[in-house]
Amino acid sequence: MQPFCALFNRILTLATVILVASTLATAGDVIAPTSLASVAKKNVLSPADEAAIAAFVELHAGQLEQGDAAARPKARLKLMADVYGLTGRRATPMFRELYAQELIPRLKIILAEGTAPRRISAAQVAGGLGTDSAVSLLSRHLTPSQESNDAVRVWTAASLRPLIAQANVTPTRLNRVIRNLGQAALTEPAWPVLRQQLETIAAASSNQRGDDGGQVSLMDLARAQQAAVVTRIVERLKNGDLDMLLVLEPHMRRVQEQFLDQDDADALKAQARGTVPALSGLYDAVLTNWDAIVANDQSARLAGRSLQKAEVMIVLMDNYLTDQSQSSAPQYENALTSLNRAPVEAGKAKWGDIGNGRVYQ
């Protein structure tokens, strides 16, 4: 009886190994490795390394595409582990390109055919790849006509941000996608998407890619796009879209950071000439929608804080150009919550037409 049991156990063990191997074997007879860390740091990849990448992608992209709600986030983390974050810094350009070459076609299918949660996961994975092909993939899902789901567009815009810092992504491809993102933002109907689009444009405007990475050209392009989008946001607010306050108020901090962190005189002048005219229309937009704004405490506070931050930037930037601007620092948030139009009207009288000045033409 004992020999039979031993034989049965060996057969059972062998069957289990075969079953696991058949589950994991995704590129010929190659079993997917638990990690690609040892491969990711290589500058030259062997056929065995390429087979391991293919097996790894087949296994985890399959889980991303077909797995249940518990398997999907695990697959996303696995696919990003060796190219994103601290561990991703070791990934060589050669590994990134070969890994993306294997993975992008699978992500493309998911973004085209998957459920919204799967499409979001696919966008997040693409954001970690650090390749031109990842930028191109995300650029095809920026507008409602390309991607109907607002949440997916939010993550498409957000997932472009880590790609801005990747030296492996070429300046030409980044400039193209930031230009396309700016154009998409001008007509984006959903404020959460617009907020992420503007955040990514802001990241491009403050990039640290260096001369070889096209830092200056990307910065100039992004700041021009940002000024155009902010101008459009103020126009939409004036036309009654109060959700624009949810985009504009938090973005004022980004504008301030960009200006204060910059020490190039030409860049400072260019940003001032683009930003001040865009912000100067905010007074009129708030006054035009006064009743609707003050009817809601959140809207009143957002509008008040937006005006305060805008005026700080108007004074700071105009003073840089003319060396003669001063502000009495009115408390616009208190004015709106106490239903006091006078400070806003005074602000409009002082700053509302500043963008028409000769220095801004």
Secondary structure, 3 states (H helix, E strand, C coil): CHHHHHHHHHHHHHHHHHHHHHHHEEECCEECCCCCHHHHCCCCCCHHHHHHHHHHHHHHHHHHHHCCCCHHHHHHHHHHCCCCHHHHCCCCHHHHHHHHHHHHHHHHHHHHHCCHHHHHHHHHHHHHHCCHHHHHHHHCCCCCCCCCCHHHHHHHHHHCHHHHCCCCCCHHHHHHHHHHHHHHHHHCCCHHHHHHHHHHHHHHHCCCCCCCCCHHHHHHHHHHHHHHHHHHHHHHHHCCCCCHHHHHHHHHHHHHHHHHCCCCHHHHHHHHHHHHHHHHCHHHHHHHCHHHHHCCHHHHHHHHHHHHHHHHHHHHHHHHHHCCCCCCCCCHHHHHHCCCCHHHHHHHHHHCCHHHCHHHC
